[in-house]
């Protein structure tokens, strides 16, 4: 397995604990930044323990999807305990989300589950996911559109269309659909109001760079 964590003490501490106490788990890669991990995507092991805050501007969802697309499973281990971030991580394909305050044995258990392609859901994550499922749901394309248009990746309809390879009319159609799903009154949702509701429901992060 590999560890992507920008704090050397935490990275090495977890690696040493696993090697000393977790029989059968071998730490292969230790990366101090997302750039380092991204440069080695095809060489990553079967499980990657990923921190949320790595000091860059790459969205968490993009990192997880990049790793999962390359083959490994992802266990997020972070000091961020915001339910919206948990939903983002699990929605992007992570199999577990473990707070850094949890005992190392919990991380070990999550890694063993992930190695078998199994999710490890804590009570906190279970509550966060249940909260999201009770609200409006977005299609994959709708989520792509709002992530780019409202999440900091673009800024204009034309730029969003260019990034996603669709027409401006297509972007407008998907945004209109999302607005209808989150509308709760007669007043049309402004861009800021829509973004706030998407953040609240866990479809977007408060900080697009996380």
C-alpha positions in Angstrom: 0.0 0.0 0.0 1.0 3.6 -0.4 0.6 6.7 1.7 0.0 10.3 0.4 0.5 12.7 3.3 2.3 16.0 3.3 3.3 15.9 7.0 6.4 13.8 7.3 5.9 12.9 10.9 2.4 11.6 10.3 3.4 9.8 7.1 6.4 8.0 8.6 4.6 7.4 11.9 1.7 5.6 10.1 4.1 3.7 7.9 6.2 2.5 10.8 3.2 1.5 12.9 1.7 -0.6 10.0 5.0 -2.3 9.3 5.5 -3.2 13.0 1.9 -4.1 13.8 -0.1 -4.9 10.7 1.0 -8.4 9.5 0.8 -8.8 5.8 0.6 -5.0 5.0 3.7 -3.6 3.3 4.1 0.1 2.8 5.6 0.5 -0.7 5.2 4.2 -1.5 5.4 7.3 0.7 4.5 10.5 -1.1 4.7 14.0 0.4 2.6 15.7 -2.2 -0.2 15.1 -4.7 2.3 15.9 -7.5 4.6 13.1 -6.4 1.7 10.6 -6.2 0.2 11.8 -9.6 3.6 11.2 -11.3 3.5 7.6 -10.1 -0.2 6.7 -10.6 0.6 3.6 -12.7 3.0 2.4 -10.1 0.8 2.7 -7.1 0.0 -0.3 -4.9 -3.4 -1.9 -4.4 -4.4 0.5 -1.6 -3.6 4.2 -1.2 -4.1 6.1 2.1 -4.8 9.7 1.0 -4.9 12.9 3.0 -7.4 15.6 2.1 -5.3 18.7 2.6 -2.1 18.5 0.7 -1.5 22.1 0.1 -2.4 22.2 -3.6 -5.4 23.3 -5.7 -6.4 20.0 -7.1 -9.9 19.0 -5.9 -10.2 16.0 -3.6 -12.7 14.3 -6.0 -10.2 14.6 -8.9 -7.4 13.0 -6.9 -9.6 10.1 -5.8 -10.9 9.5 -9.3 -7.4 9.6 -10.7 -6.2 7.0 -8.3 -9.2 4.7 -8.7 -9.0 5.0 -12.5 -5.4 3.8 -12.3 -6.6 0.7 -10.4 -5.9 1.1 -6.6 -8.5 1.5 -3.9 -8.5 4.6 -1.8 -8.8 5.1 2.0 -9.0 8.8 3.0 -7.4 9.6 6.3 -7.8 13.2 7.3 -8.1 15.8 10.1 -11.1 17.2 8.2 -14.3 15.8 9.7 -16.8 17.8 7.7 -19.7 15.6 6.5 -19.7 17.3 3.2 -16.1 16.4 2.6 -16.9 12.8 3.7 -19.6 12.7 1.1 -17.3 14.1 -1.6 -14.7 11.4 -0.8 -17.1 8.5 -0.8 -19.0 9.7 -3.8 -15.7 10.0 -5.7 -14.9 6.3 -5.0 -13.0 6.2 -1.7 -13.8 3.0 0.2 -13.3 4.5 3.6 -12.9 7.9 5.3 -11.0 7.7 8.6 -10.4 10.7 10.9 -6.8 11.2 11.9 -7.9 11.1 15.6 -8.9 7.4 15.1 -6.6 4.7 16.5 -4.1 3.3 14.0 -5.9 0.0 14.2 -8.9 1.5 12.6 -6.8 2.6 9.6 -5.4 -0.9 9.4 -8.9 -2.3 9.3 -9.9 0.1 6.6 -6.9 -0.9 4.6 -7.6 -4.6 4.9 -11.2 -4.0 3.7 -10.1 -1.8 0.8 -7.5 -4.5 -0.3 -10.5 -6.8 -0.8 -12.5 -4.0 -2.6 -14.8 -3.6 0.4 -16.0 -0.4 2.0 -15.4 0.4 5.6 -18.1 2.8 6.8 -17.8 4.5 10.2 -20.8 5.8 12.0 -19.8 9.4 11.0 -19.6 8.5 7.3 -22.8 6.5 7.5 -24.7 9.5 8.8 -23.1 11.8 6.2 -24.1 9.5 3.4 -27.6 9.0 4.7 -28.0 12.8 4.9 -27.0 13.2 1.2 -29.3 10.4 0.0 -32.3 12.1 1.6 -31.9 15.2 -0.7 -31.9 15.9 -4.4 -29.7 13.7 -6.5 -27.6 14.8 -9.5 -26.8 12.8 -12.6 -23.1 12.2 -13.4 -23.2 14.9 -16.1 -25.0 17.4 -13.9 -22.4 16.9 -11.2 -19.6 17.5 -13.7 -21.2 20.7 -14.9 -21.7 22.2 -11.4 -18.2 21.0 -10.3 -16.6 23.0 -13.1 -19.0 25.9 -13.2 -19.3 26.5 -9.5 -16.4 24.6 -8.0 -13.6 26.9 -9.2 -12.6 25.0 -12.4 -13.9 27.6 -14.9 -16.1 30.5 -14.1 -18.1 31.1 -17.3 -20.6 29.1 -19.3 -18.2 29.1 -22.3 -15.2 27.9 -20.3 -17.3 25.2 -18.6 -18.5 24.0 -22.0 -15.0 23.9 -23.4 -13.6 22.0 -20.4 -16.3 19.4 -20.6 -16.5 19.2 -24.4 -20.2 20.0 -24.6 -22.1 23.0 -26.0 -23.0 26.1 -24.0 -26.6 25.2 -24.5 -25.8 21.8 -22.9 -24.3 23.5 -19.9 -27.3 25.8 -19.5 -29.7 22.8 -19.8 -27.9 20.9 -17.0 -27.7 24.0 -14.8 -31.4 24.6 -15.2 -32.1 21.0 -14.2 -30.0 21.3 -11.1 -31.7 24.6 -10.2 -35.1 22.9 -10.5 -34.0 20.1 -8.1 -32.8 22.6 -5.5 -35.5 25.2 -5.9 -37.8 25.5 -2.9 -39.6 28.7 -3.7 -40.7 31.0 -6.5 -37.5 33.1 -6.6 -34.9 31.6 -9.0 -31.7 30.5 -7.4 -28.7 32.8 -8.0 -25.4 31.3 -8.8 -24.1 31.9 -5.2 -27.3 30.5 -3.7 -27.1 27.4 -5.8 -23.5 26.9 -4.9 -24.3 27.3 -1.2 -27.0 24.6 -1.4 -24.7 22.2 -3.3 -22.1 22.7 -0.6 -24.6 22.1 2.2 -25.8 18.9 0.5 -22.2 17.7 0.0 -22.1 17.9 -3.8 -19.4 20.6 -3.7 -16.7 21.4 -1.2 -16.6 24.7 0.7 -13.1 25.2 -0.6 -12.8 24.1 -4.3 -9.1 23.5 -3.7 -9.6 20.8 -1.1 
